[in-house]
């Protein structure tokens, strides 16, 4: 079993926001981690921080999509639901 990988708010934001300067690299890393079956972990506070930043930069609609499985535009990214890619 591999070591758990802590995912900071900045990583969630980069995966979510296509305009983030680290978006492409973050998506590549997430894909690699997910394909390796690595266990991704974050604290509740990290999730709050990421969602607050996403809401302030991309709006409520993007934040709601990030929280709604199957409604995310990350269907083309590392996850098919949950935290997702927007604008």
VOVEXLUM-21427 format. One record per residue (C-alpha): residue number from 1; x, y negated, z negated. Coordinates in nm, 3 decimals. Each point is the difference from the previous one (the first is absolute). Layout:
// VOVEXLUM-21427
+-----+---------+---------+---------+
!   i !    east !   north !      up !
+-----+---------+---------+---------+
! NUM !       X !       Y !       Z !
...
+-----+---------+---------+---------+
***
This chain:
// VOVEXLUM-21427
+-----+---------+---------+---------+
!   i !    east !   north !      up !
+-----+---------+---------+---------+
!   1 !   0.000 !   0.000 !   0.000 !
!   2 !   0.137 !  -0.340 !   0.095 !
!   3 !   0.035 !  -0.293 !  -0.235 !
!   4 !  -0.298 !  -0.240 !  -0.014 !
!   5 !   0.045 !  -0.325 !   0.192 !
!   6 !  -0.120 !  -0.320 !  -0.166 !
!   7 !  -0.168 !  -0.230 !   0.252 !
!   8 !   0.021 !  -0.367 !  -0.092 !
!   9 !  -0.264 !  -0.258 !   0.096 !
!  10 !   0.228 !  -0.147 !   0.268 !
!  11 !   0.002 !   0.335 !   0.181 !
!  12 !  -0.381 !   0.027 !  -0.007 !
!  13 !  -0.026 !  -0.356 !   0.129 !
!  14 !   0.249 !   0.067 !   0.281 !
!  15 !  -0.188 !   0.313 !   0.109 !
!  16 !  -0.331 !  -0.187 !  -0.012 !
!  17 !   0.100 !  -0.323 !   0.173 !
!  18 !   0.116 !   0.038 !   0.359 !
!  19 !   0.140 !  -0.355 !  -0.013 !
!  20 !   0.227 !   0.083 !  -0.293 !
!  21 !   0.365 !  -0.008 !   0.107 !
!  22 !   0.051 !   0.347 !  -0.149 !
!  23 !  -0.316 !   0.159 !   0.142 !
!  24 !   0.160 !   0.227 !   0.262 !
!  25 !   0.267 !   0.128 !  -0.235 !
!  26 !  -0.251 !   0.051 !  -0.281 !
!  27 !  -0.231 !   0.202 !   0.226 !
!  28 !   0.294 !   0.215 !   0.116 !
!  29 !   0.106 !   0.065 !  -0.359 !
!  30 !  -0.357 !   0.084 !  -0.107 !
!  31 !  -0.037 !   0.242 !   0.289 !
!  32 !   0.327 !   0.168 !  -0.089 !
!  33 !  -0.097 !   0.026 !  -0.368 !
!  34 !  -0.345 !   0.136 !   0.078 !
!  35 !   0.133 !   0.258 !   0.243 !
!  36 !   0.246 !   0.116 !  -0.267 !
!  37 !  -0.287 !   0.048 !  -0.247 !
!  38 !   0.168 !  -0.239 !  -0.240 !
!  39 !  -0.216 !  -0.101 !  -0.294 !
!  40 !  -0.061 !  -0.376 !   0.024 !
!  41 !  -0.072 !  -0.172 !  -0.331 !
!  42 !  -0.094 !  -0.351 !  -0.105 !
!  43 !  -0.132 !  -0.157 !  -0.315 !
!  44 !  -0.343 !  -0.155 !  -0.028 !
!  45 !   0.169 !  -0.339 !  -0.029 !
!  46 !   0.191 !   0.063 !   0.322 !
!  47 !  -0.326 !   0.079 !   0.179 !
!  48 !  -0.163 !  -0.316 !  -0.140 !
!  49 !   0.298 !  -0.207 !   0.110 !
!  50 !  -0.003 !   0.145 !   0.352 !
!  51 !  -0.374 !  -0.047 !   0.041 !
!  52 !   0.018 !  -0.358 !  -0.131 !
!  53 !   0.273 !  -0.084 !   0.252 !
!  54 !  -0.187 !   0.169 !   0.285 !
!  55 !  -0.317 !  -0.190 !  -0.093 !
!  56 !   0.182 !  -0.334 !  -0.014 !
!  57 !   0.176 !   0.056 !   0.334 !
!  58 !  -0.255 !   0.197 !   0.200 !
!  59 !  -0.332 !  -0.061 !  -0.174 !
!  60 !  -0.264 !   0.204 !  -0.175 !
!  61 !  -0.096 !   0.204 !   0.306 !
!  62 !   0.354 !   0.137 !   0.042 !
!  63 !   0.020 !   0.075 !  -0.371 !
!  64 !  -0.332 !   0.185 !   0.008 !
!  65 !   0.118 !   0.198 !   0.304 !
!  66 !   0.319 !   0.091 !  -0.182 !
!  67 !  -0.209 !   0.153 !  -0.278 !
!  68 !  -0.253 !   0.180 !   0.219 !
!  69 !   0.119 !   0.333 !   0.142 !
!  70 !  -0.078 !   0.036 !   0.368 !
!  71 !  -0.062 !  -0.374 !   0.046 !
!  72 !   0.366 !  -0.096 !   0.024 !
!  73 !   0.177 !  -0.088 !   0.321 !
!  74 !   0.290 !   0.210 !  -0.132 !
!  75 !  -0.145 !   0.283 !   0.206 !
!  76 !   0.298 !  -0.074 !   0.222 !
!  77 !   0.232 !  -0.031 !  -0.298 !
!  78 !   0.118 !   0.224 !  -0.281 !
!  79 !  -0.339 !   0.049 !  -0.167 !
!  80 !  -0.349 !   0.062 !   0.133 !
!  81 !  -0.164 !  -0.174 !  -0.294 !
!  82 !   0.084 !  -0.191 !  -0.315 !
!  83 !   0.253 !  -0.281 !   0.026 !
!  84 !  -0.017 !  -0.090 !   0.370 !
!  85 !   0.147 !  -0.221 !   0.265 !
!  86 !  -0.163 !  -0.327 !   0.093 !
!  87 !   0.092 !  -0.295 !   0.218 !
+-----+---------+---------+---------+
***
